[in-house]
Amino acid sequence: MPVSTRSQVTNQEQNDANQVQRTRTRHRSDQEEISHMNVPIRNPHHGLKEKMKALTLLYEQQKRASLALRNQSPNPQEKRFSTHPSVELLNSCRRDEKEAKDSNLLQNVMKENSMSKMPTKTNSTVTRTFVLPQPPMDDAKENLAMGPDRIIGFPSCARKANVTTTVARKLSMGTSLPQTEPKGVNVQESEKMEAVSEKVIMGGSRILVFVRLRPMSKKEKEAGSRRCVRIVNKRDVYLTEFANENDYLRLKRLRGRHFTFDASFPDSTSQQEVYSTTTAELVEAVLQGRNGSVFCYGATGAGKTYTMLGTMENPGVMVLAIKDLFTKVRQRSCDGNHVVQLSYLEVYNETVRDLLAPGRPLVLREDKQGIVAAGLTQYRAYSTDEVMALLQQGNQNRTTEPTRANETSSRSHAILQVVVEYRVKDASKNVVNKVGKLSLIDLAGSERALATDQRTLRSLEGANINRSLLALSSCINALVEGKKHIPYRNSKLTQLLKDSLGGACNTVMIANISPCNLSFGETQNTLHWADRAKEIRTKEGEANEEILQVPDSGADQAKLLLELQKENRELRVQMARQQQRLLTLEAQSLAANSPTPSSVSSLLTPPSTAKPNERRKTRSSFLNGTCFTPELKRKGAPEAVRELQLLVKTLEAEMERMKKDHALQLKQKDDLIRELKRKSKKSLEGIGTEGVKRGGVLTRASLRPKEPNTGELKSPSHRFCSPVPTAKKRSFWDITTSTSPSVASLNGRKTRSHVISEPAAAPSMLLQPGFARQKPEPFK
Ligand SMILES: Nc1ncnc2c1ncn2[C@@H]1O[C@H](COP(=O)(O)OP(=O)(O)OP(=O)(O)O)[C@@H](O)[C@H]1O
């Protein structure tokens, strides 16, 4: 009989319990098996609740960020602190940390709540929203990006900022994502890029594109605008399109774009920095005899004119470039001679106008030098101050009108062209003439019709501006795509920019953008075209230089001598011709027998006309550098002037001597005539009047004095002495050598020719008879 003991009962109970336990375990493992068979057991509303929670948290986070932005600018207390970069940085780090905490919290909540796996899409959306750059952090991030010296004392912040930057770059959704991700500040890399840029400038193979962000205007700040542009590493531009903050269900649709340029300037960049990064190298290339162009492109009010022209306190690229040109040309010119010529024109409503001498519209025509505006004034400038004055004058003539987008909106495209010519000595002491052309272009702003006025003239201007900019973009497209036909002829602007875009020219484009989210569309457009322009390749051209002189050598000296002799011969031939002409005139006047005022003036005409011609020739040839003989060119201007003065003195002395000779000759002739007269009177008395008429024919030739032939070339004036000795006639030389008042008294009026020929202050060596006899002066 089985005896049931207490221990047995306990064991039984234990067994039963074990049985139950085993059953439960089996049941649990069954359940696990079931769950492993992908049959989730969960409340269907649970997922929705999680999503709702996440979105609410997200919304809170967005709201906090936008509140922080709003509070930041109007509060002067905060602004004061935020002006210091380190404080700003600290604030930014705190914000970052807070956001990171929020994000962790958000993720934890999601993890905790998720019984099943959270969809990856939702996860990434949350992260994306979290790392999208928020405007208040912009400056801090820019500062961080500027270099390690700015982040001393905040290593964790620095790391964090770098991480954020990298993530933000990953998230940028534009098509132009960078191929390689710049990690923080990579000095070596940026130096390498700079070297490439320099090479590009010198080689002229690609258009260099820079972006400049202007500061937020007071008006924009007051309107509560947000910053939609962020510049990192002085190269990358991040553009963010903000969705409507109340439309939080669409917040994940935030769009951003990323662009990389040769350099990008944040709003704090100085004019000098912009100039030295964008244009200084170009100016250097122009001084090497190459052509260069800089043009500012962007929406209306984006800061193009500020960049190009600047203000009196902060002069822009145009002024700084010209200043640099003058300084360098003066330092380098080997003979102190240089020519800086300026022209300034505008293209307004498809007409080209001269800004330095406003008048009728100019016509564009194409010649060997490219497209030129016929009749455009070329001013020779001698100093930067003069250029400033000319620019000021030109700008006063430029068409500007207040529009809703900009109070001083330029309604025309302005092109300033500077041609520099100077001489330098190269390494082998050759004198090299260099000519370079720099074009500085301030384009009118691209605009939406609604952004500006609706008035007829303004909208017509706007349409024309847009049309020419559209033509510019078509040219950019065609150039980028390597098309054969580039539609330059579609607008005056593109015709004028032909050289800069597709010619042998180093070109720089500065795209100006506004930071304001209200200008998002225009900014995106500008950045798009700037990005496209990076791909334009320009032709590589030869430097415009010419070797004028090689170092002295025996052969060159001989050549020089031959050249001088040739020049001398040509001058003598010219003089002889002039002399001949004078004598013909003298003969005519004598033949007229009684000199009338008009005949006197006609006598004087040759010298008076010859002189201005000569003067004009001299001036123009100076510009061309041909007024100097090769010898003088070599010696330099002061030496040349001294030698020319010496020459003038010698010629004056010669002239004096000739005048004396002539006076003597005339006296001899008068004596001779008197003698002849006396003889003829005697013979007339002898043979009667009839005989004279029939036999003793008096001709001019018979009365001509028989002078021994010395073999010298003499003035032929003696041939025209009057045979009629009734009154002593005043010869041409008597007239010209007597002072002008006597001439003036002829008709009591001073003519232009009198004025010119009056004191023989600057005697023309070409007009003096007998000059041909002058022995060639050795050219010192
Ligand atoms: N970098 C800058 N720093 C300070 N102020 C600036 C800067 N850039 C632009 N501004 C200011 O912004 C305003 C508009 O600039 P600006 O006239 O140069 O624009 P714009 O692009 O030439 O416009 P538009 O095409 O209509 O002529 C001006 O008042 C100018 O002083």
Ligand as a Chemical Component Dictionary entry (heavy atoms), coordinates in Angstrom:
data_LIG
# 
_chem_comp.id                   LIG 
_chem_comp.type                 NON-POLYMER 
_chem_comp.pdbx_formal_charge   0 
_chem_comp.three_letter_code    LIG 
# 
loop_
_chem_comp_atom.comp_id 
_chem_comp_atom.atom_id 
_chem_comp_atom.alt_atom_id 
_chem_comp_atom.type_symbol 
_chem_comp_atom.charge 
_chem_comp_atom.model_Cartn_x 
_chem_comp_atom.model_Cartn_y 
_chem_comp_atom.model_Cartn_z 
_chem_comp_atom.pdbx_ordinal 
LIG N1  N1  N 0 29.029 93.724 -49.346 1  
LIG C1  C1  C 0 28.217 94.717 -48.981 2  
LIG N2  N2  N 0 28.409 95.365 -47.825 3  
LIG C2  C2  C 0 27.604 96.374 -47.460 4  
LIG N3  N3  N 0 26.554 96.803 -48.179 5  
LIG C3  C3  C 0 26.300 96.203 -49.339 6  
LIG C4  C4  C 0 27.109 95.130 -49.803 7  
LIG N4  N4  N 0 26.626 94.712 -50.976 8  
LIG C5  C5  C 0 25.573 95.495 -51.240 9  
LIG N5  N5  N 0 25.367 96.391 -50.269 10 
LIG C6  C6  C 0 24.301 97.389 -50.227 11 
LIG O1  O1  O 0 23.142 96.809 -50.793 12 
LIG C7  C7  C 0 22.448 97.746 -51.591 13 
LIG C8  C8  C 0 22.230 97.221 -53.007 14 
LIG O2  O2  O 0 23.496 97.029 -53.581 15 
LIG P1  P1  P 0 23.805 97.394 -55.099 16 
LIG O3  O3  O 0 23.197 98.673 -55.515 17 
LIG O4  O4  O 0 25.262 97.248 -55.279 18 
LIG O5  O5  O 0 23.028 96.223 -55.816 19 
LIG P2  P2  P 0 23.038 95.854 -57.366 20 
LIG O6  O6  O 0 23.205 94.398 -57.463 21 
LIG O7  O7  O 0 23.999 96.690 -58.097 22 
LIG O8  O8  O 0 21.558 96.221 -57.759 23 
LIG P3  P3  P 0 21.000 96.648 -59.211 24 
LIG O9  O9  O 0 21.220 95.522 -60.111 25 
LIG O10 O10 O 0 19.569 96.912 -58.982 26 
LIG O11 O11 O 0 21.764 97.835 -59.596 27 
LIG C9  C9  C 0 23.243 99.029 -51.554 28 
LIG O12 O12 O 0 22.680 99.881 -50.621 29 
LIG C10 C10 C 0 24.611 98.592 -51.098 30 
LIG O13 O13 O 0 25.262 99.600 -50.361 31 
# 
loop_
_chem_comp_bond.comp_id 
_chem_comp_bond.atom_id_1 
_chem_comp_bond.atom_id_2 
_chem_comp_bond.value_order 
_chem_comp_bond.pdbx_ordinal 
LIG N1  C1  SING 1  
LIG C1  N2  SING 2  
LIG C1  C4  DOUB 3  
LIG N2  C2  DOUB 4  
LIG C2  N3  SING 5  
LIG N3  C3  DOUB 6  
LIG C3  C4  SING 7  
LIG C3  N5  SING 8  
LIG C4  N4  SING 9  
LIG N4  C5  DOUB 10 
LIG C5  N5  SING 11 
LIG N5  C6  SING 12 
LIG C6  O1  SING 13 
LIG C6  C10 SING 14 
LIG O1  C7  SING 15 
LIG C7  C8  SING 16 
LIG C7  C9  SING 17 
LIG C8  O2  SING 18 
LIG O2  P1  SING 19 
LIG P1  O3  DOUB 20 
LIG P1  O4  SING 21 
LIG P1  O5  SING 22 
LIG O5  P2  SING 23 
LIG P2  O6  DOUB 24 
LIG P2  O7  SING 25 
LIG P2  O8  SING 26 
LIG O8  P3  SING 27 
LIG P3  O9  DOUB 28 
LIG P3  O10 SING 29 
LIG P3  O11 SING 30 
LIG C9  O12 SING 31 
LIG C9  C10 SING 32 
LIG C10 O13 SING 33 
# 
